[in-house]
């Protein structure tokens, strides 16, 4: 996102910076030239996505490289259902780009404003106990490394680098394209309903394993969990989408416009938050619909917020959530935003939050006009006690020393970084904090 005064700000309004230079390359060759020139001038280069990370992972004090000119389909391997896309392709364009080939992403998150390279590089994920994060769908990618050369990484070309490069935080170079293993397009049957919170929490581990895509929200100060269960169906099944009016009332009027007003009011008068949250969970009704997968996976999130999300061993989620509930009550906080609980399958990407373990996620949020620090710091202590790993693109306070303890292949990733970027041309303050110098 660009502004007239050259100040770059992220969506959550947690980071702002004025880069020395801003470049918008429209070809891989221009990316290479930009990297070479920056290195010759002793400057650092950071590629940015859409600015949807809540951390300063994309902050570029020297050369900010926007990949908005690198977008769209590069090639399609129809036989293997693989599509090579330019790195700056926004996720929200993928459904239209993949539709002519009868393909879809295997899984998606509930926000699609990120770019493909930005989302995968930070470990973005959806929910589904048998499905990995977005980066697990990468079978090949191209990096422009610090000497300006292209480095192809795939199952047959430098395959030893693939587990490092899929979730690389922008530390290894500039990704210019990615090849994604897609699946035949499919429908999802969505069932959304409120349920007693204790029952939802107690059944979370089992439902995460049994259902295709299960998640729930908990509004603090209530005893209800708002569950969302999505079941995968072939395209031959009947499609029964939400009506335009029904979707607008639920997803735009109630979930965005009304909720924005409630959050703004709650920020000024915290005492009203508990009754408002109880009202919100009462008016959130049950609904069921069947639609193309992107229309079900993705929701429009127009209310600005700050977010922390932690990955835990899945079986630890119920206890951690109980401790969060006790924490909020003991501190007397008034929290208007819900906690979101999701899951993902174990994967083998070295810096993935789901590396080597069946994973559950707890995300906490605060309205962007409220100071989240005290809440987030206390929550992080709970998550750390359960062996938690923070989402790289969401607020956390961890440093390399403690992150090393929860990522078994941390040193292996650093060795690859030392090999590909020994002079730290792609470094910024965030990477110094989480990876060390």
C-alpha positions in Angstrom: 0.0 0.0 0.0 1.4 3.4 -1.0 0.7 6.8 0.3 1.4 10.2 -1.2 3.9 11.2 1.4 5.9 8.0 0.8 5.2 6.7 4.2 4.4 3.0 4.1 1.9 1.8 6.8 0.7 -1.7 7.4 -3.0 -2.5 7.6 -3.1 -2.9 11.3 -1.4 0.5 11.8 1.4 -1.0 13.9 4.2 -0.1 11.6 5.1 3.0 9.5 8.3 3.7 7.7 9.7 6.0 5.0 12.0 4.0 2.7 14.9 5.6 1.1 13.8 4.2 -2.3 10.7 2.5 -3.5 10.9 0.2 -6.5 8.1 -1.4 -8.5 9.7 -3.9 -10.8 7.6 -5.5 -13.6 10.0 -8.3 -14.5 12.4 -10.7 -12.8 15.2 -8.9 -14.6 14.2 -5.6 -13.0 14.2 -7.4 -9.6 17.7 -8.6 -10.3 18.9 -5.1 -11.3 17.4 -3.6 -8.2 19.1 -6.1 -5.9 22.5 -5.7 -7.6 22.3 -1.8 -7.5 21.2 -1.9 -3.8 24.1 -4.2 -2.9 26.6 -2.0 -4.8 25.4 1.0 -2.8 25.5 -0.8 0.5 21.8 -0.7 0.9 19.4 -3.4 2.1 16.4 -4.6 0.1 13.0 -5.8 1.4 10.2 -7.2 -0.7 6.8 -6.3 0.7 3.4 -7.9 0.1 0.1 -6.2 0.9 1.1 -4.9 4.3 -1.2 -7.3 6.2 1.4 -8.5 8.7 1.1 -7.0 12.2 4.8 -7.2 12.8 7.5 -5.1 11.1 8.6 -8.1 9.1 8.1 -6.1 5.8 9.6 -2.8 7.0 12.2 -1.6 4.5 14.3 1.3 5.6 16.5 1.3 2.5 15.0 -0.2 -0.7 11.4 -1.2 -0.5 10.6 -3.6 -3.3 6.9 -3.8 -4.2 6.0 -6.8 -6.2 2.6 -5.5 -7.4 3.9 -5.5 -10.9 4.6 -9.2 -10.7 1.2 -10.8 -10.7 -0.8 -13.5 -12.5 -0.4 -17.0 -14.0 3.0 -17.8 -15.6 2.3 -21.4 -16.6 0.0 -24.3 -15.9 0.9 -28.0 -15.7 -2.6 -29.4 -16.2 -1.6 -33.0 -15.9 -0.2 -32.5 -12.4 -2.6 -29.7 -11.3 0.3 -27.4 -10.8 0.2 -23.6 -11.4 3.2 -21.3 -11.4 2.2 -17.8 -10.3 4.1 -14.5 -10.0 5.0 -13.7 -6.4 2.9 -10.6 -6.1 -0.4 -12.2 -7.1 -3.0 -11.3 -4.5 -4.8 -14.3 -2.9 -8.2 -12.8 -3.7 -7.4 -13.1 -7.4 -6.6 -16.8 -7.3 -10.1 -18.1 -7.6 -10.7 -16.4 -11.0 -7.1 -17.2 -12.2 -7.5 -20.9 -11.3 -11.1 -21.3 -12.4 -10.4 -21.8 -16.2 -8.3 -24.8 -15.3 -10.8 -26.3 -12.9 -8.4 -25.9 -10.0 -8.4 -24.5 -6.5 -6.1 -24.1 -3.5 -6.3 -27.0 -1.2 -6.9 -24.8 1.8 -7.1 -21.0 2.5 -7.2 -18.7 5.4 -10.2 -16.5 6.2 -8.5 -13.3 4.8 -7.4 -13.1 1.2 -5.9 -9.6 1.0 -2.3 -10.9 1.2 0.0 -11.6 -1.7 0.9 -15.1 -2.5 4.6 -14.7 -1.5 3.8 -12.6 1.5 1.3 -15.1 2.9 3.5 -18.1 2.4 6.7 -16.5 3.6 5.1 -15.7 7.0 3.5 -19.1 7.5 -0.1 -18.0 6.9 -2.6 -20.9 7.3 -6.3 -21.7 7.4 -7.9 -24.4 9.5 -8.2 -28.1 9.0 -6.5 -30.8 11.1 -5.5 -32.8 8.1 -4.4 -29.8 6.0 -1.2 -27.8 6.2 -0.6 -24.1 5.8 -0.4 -22.3 2.5 3.3 -22.9 2.2 2.9 -26.7 2.2 1.3 -26.3 -1.2 4.5 -24.9 -2.7 6.4 -27.4 -4.9 8.9 -24.9 -6.5 9.9 -21.3 -6.3 12.4 -18.9 -7.7 14.6 -16.6 -5.6 16.7 -13.7 -6.6 19.6 -14.0 -4.1 22.0 -11.4 -2.8 24.4 -11.5 -5.9 21.4 -10.9 -8.2 21.3 -14.3 -9.6 18.2 -16.5 -9.9 18.1 -19.6 -7.8 15.5 -22.2 -8.7 14.4 -24.4 -5.8 12.1 -27.4 -6.4 11.7 -31.1 -5.8 14.5 -31.7 -8.4 16.5 -28.4 -8.3 18.2 -27.7 -5.0 15.6 -29.8 -3.2 17.5 -29.6 0.1 16.6 -25.9 0.2 12.8 -26.3 -0.2 12.0 -26.8 3.5 13.8 -23.6 4.3 12.6 -21.5 1.4 8.8 -22.2 1.7 8.6 -20.2 5.0 11.7 -18.0 4.8 10.4 -14.6 6.3 12.0 -12.8 3.3 15.5 -13.6 4.8 16.9 -15.7 1.9 16.1 -13.4 -1.1 13.3 -12.1 -3.2 10.8 -14.7 -4.3 9.7 -13.9 -7.9 7.4 -16.9 -8.6 5.9 -19.9 -6.9 4.6 -23.2 -8.2 1.6 -24.3 -6.3 0.2 -27.9 -6.1 -3.5 -27.3 -6.6 -6.5 -29.6 -6.3 -9.6 -30.0 -8.5 -12.1 -27.2 -7.6 -14.5 -28.3 -4.9 -17.5 -27.1 -2.9 -17.7 -26.6 0.8 -20.8 -27.2 2.9 -20.6 -24.7 5.8 -22.5 -25.2 9.1 -22.2 -22.3 11.5 -23.9 -22.3 14.9 -23.5 -21.2 18.5 -22.8 -24.0 21.0 -22.0 -24.2 24.8 -18.4 -23.1 25.2 -17.3 -25.9 27.5 -18.7 -28.5 25.1 -16.9 -26.9 22.2 -13.5 -26.8 24.0 -13.8 -30.3 25.3 -14.5 -31.6 21.8 -12.0 -29.4 20.0 -9.2 -31.9 19.5 -11.5 -34.7 18.3 -13.5 -32.4 16.0 -10.3 -30.9 14.5 -9.2 -34.4 13.6 -12.6 -35.7 12.4 -13.9 -32.7 10.4 -12.4 -31.3 7.2 -12.2 -27.7 8.5 -13.3 -26.9 12.0 -12.8 -23.6 14.0 -14.6 -21.6 16.6 -14.7 -18.1 18.1 -15.2 -17.2 21.7 -16.2 -13.8 22.7 -14.8 -13.1 26.2 -17.4 -12.6 28.9 -19.7 -15.2 27.3 -20.1 -18.9 27.6 -20.8 -19.6 23.9 -18.5 -20.8 21.2 -19.4 -19.9 17.6 -18.5 -22.9 15.6 -17.8 -23.2 11.9 -17.6 -26.6 10.3 -16.8 -26.9 6.6 -17.1 -30.2 4.7 -15.5 -30.8 1.3 -17.8 -31.8 -1.5 -17.3 -32.5 -5.2 -18.5 -29.9 -7.7 -21.3 -32.4 -8.8 -23.1 -31.7 -5.5 -25.8 -29.1 -5.4 -24.6 -25.6 -4.7 -26.7 -23.7 -2.3 -25.0 -20.3 -1.7 -26.1 -17.6 0.7 -28.5 -15.1 -0.8 -26.9 -11.7 -1.5 -29.1 -10.1 1.0 -28.4 -12.7 3.7 -24.7 -12.5 3.1 -24.8 -8.7 3.3 -26.8 -8.6 6.5 -24.6 -11.2 8.3 -21.1 -10.5 6.8 -21.2 -6.8 6.1 -23.9 -5.2 8.3 -23.5 -7.2 11.5 -19.9 -8.5 11.1 -18.4 -5.2 9.9 -20.5 -2.1 10.1 -22.3 -2.8 13.3 -19.3 -4.4 14.9 -17.1 -1.5 14.0 -19.4 0.8 15.8 -19.6 -1.5 18.8 -15.8 -1.7 19.1 -15.4 2.1 18.8 -18.0 2.5 21.6 -16.3 -0.2 23.7 -12.9 1.6 23.4 -14.5 4.7 24.9 -16.7 2.9 27.5 -15.1 -0.5 28.4 -17.9 -1.2 30.9 -20.3 -2.0 28.1 -18.2 -4.6 26.4 -19.4 -7.7 28.4 -23.1 -7.1 27.8 -22.4 -6.2 24.2 -20.5 -9.4 23.7 -23.3 -11.4 25.2 -25.7 -9.6 22.8 -23.4 -10.3 19.9 -23.3 -14.0 20.5 -27.1 -14.1 20.9 -27.8 -12.4 17.5 -25.3 -14.6 15.7 -27.6 -17.2 14.4 -27.1 -20.6 12.9 -26.8 -20.9 9.1 -25.8 -23.5 6.5 -24.8 -23.1 2.9 -22.8 -24.7 0.2 -20.6 -22.8 -2.2 -17.3 -22.8 -4.1 -14.5 -23.2 -1.6 -13.1 -19.6 -1.8 -16.5 -18.2 -1.1 -16.7 -20.2 2.1 -13.1 -20.1 3.3 -12.8 -16.3 3.0 -14.6 -13.6 5.0 -14.5 -9.8 4.6 -12.7 -8.3 7.6 -13.3 -4.6 7.5 -12.9 -3.7 11.2 -9.3 -2.8 11.8 -7.6 -4.7 14.6 -4.2 -5.9 16.0 -3.6 -9.7 16.4 -1.4 -12.2 18.1 -1.6 -15.8 17.2 0.2 -18.8 18.7 0.6 -22.3 17.5 0.5 -25.0 20.2 0.6 -28.7 20.3 -3.0 -29.4 19.5 -3.8 -31.2 22.7 -2.6 -28.2 24.7 -5.2 -25.8 23.2 -8.1 -26.6 25.7 -5.9 -25.9 28.8 -4.4 -22.8 27.2 -7.8 -21.4 26.4 -9.0 -22.1 29.9 -6.0 -20.1 31.2 -6.8 -17.2 28.9 -10.3 -17.2 30.2 -9.1 -17.1 33.8 -6.5 -14.4 32.9 -9.1 -12.0 31.4 -11.4 -12.4 34.3 -8.6 -12.0 36.9 -7.3 -8.8 35.3 -10.8 -7.4 34.9 -10.1 -6.6 31.2 -13.0 -5.8 28.8 -12.1 -7.5 25.6 -14.5 -6.8 22.7 -12.8 -9.0 20.0 -13.2 -12.8 20.1 -10.5 -15.4 20.4 -10.2 -17.6 17.3 -9.2 -21.3 17.5 -8.1 -23.3 14.5 -5.9 -26.2 13.6 -3.4 -27.5 11.0 -1.6 -30.7 10.1 2.1 -31.2 10.9 4.5 -30.2 8.1 8.2 -30.3 7.4 8.9 -26.7 6.7 11.6 -25.6 9.1 10.2 -22.3 10.2 6.5 -23.3 9.9 4.6 -22.9 13.1 3.3 -26.5 12.5 6.7 -28.0 11.9 6.7 -31.6 13.2 3.5 -31.5 15.2 -0.3 -31.6 14.9 -1.1 -28.0 15.7 -3.8 -25.9 17.2 -3.9 -22.1 17.0 -5.2 -19.5 19.4 -5.5 -16.0 18.0 -6.3 -13.0 20.1 -7.2 -9.6 18.9 -7.8 -6.1 20.1 -9.5 -3.2 18.3 -6.8 -1.0 16.7 -7.7 2.0 18.8 -7.0 0.1 22.1 -3.5 -0.5 23.4 -3.0 -4.3 23.2 0.4 -4.6 24.9 -0.6 -5.7 28.4 -3.1 -8.2 27.1 -0.7 -9.6 24.5 2.3 -9.8 26.9 0.3 -11.8 29.4 -1.2 -14.1 26.8 2.2 -14.7 25.3 3.4 -16.0 28.7 0.6 -18.6 28.7 1.4 -19.7 25.2 5.1 -20.0 25.9 4.4 -22.2 28.9 2.7 -24.6 26.4 5.6 -24.7 24.0 3.9 -22.1 21.7 5.3 -20.7 18.4 4.2 -17.2 17.4 2.9 -16.5 13.9 5.7 -14.6 12.1 3.3 -12.0 10.8 1.4 -11.3 13.9 2.3 -9.4 17.1 4.8 -11.2 19.4 7.7 -10.2 21.6 10.0 -13.2 21.1 13.7 -13.1 20.2 16.0 -15.5 18.5 17.2 -17.0 21.7 13.8 -18.2 22.8 12.6 -19.1 19.3 15.6 -21.3 18.8 14.2 -23.5 21.6 10.9 -24.2 19.8 12.1 -24.7 16.3 14.2 -27.9 16.0 15.6 -26.9 12.6 16.3 -23.3 13.5 20.1 -23.6 13.2 19.7 -25.4 9.8 17.7 -22.4 8.6 20.4 -20.0 9.8 23.0 -22.1 7.9 21.0 -21.7 4.7 20.7 -18.0 5.4 24.5 -17.7 6.0 25.0 -19.4 2.6 22.6 -17.3 0.6 22.8 -13.9 2.3 26.1 -13.8 4.2 26.1 -9.9 4.2 22.4 -9.7 5.3 21.3 -7.7 2.3 17.7 -8.8 3.0 17.8 -8.1 6.7 15.7 -5.6 8.7 15.2 -4.9 12.4 12.5 -7.7 12.7 14.8 -10.3 11.2 17.7 -9.3 13.5 15.3 -9.8 16.5 13.9 -13.2 15.5 16.9 -14.7 13.7 19.8 -12.9 15.3 22.5 -11.1 13.4 
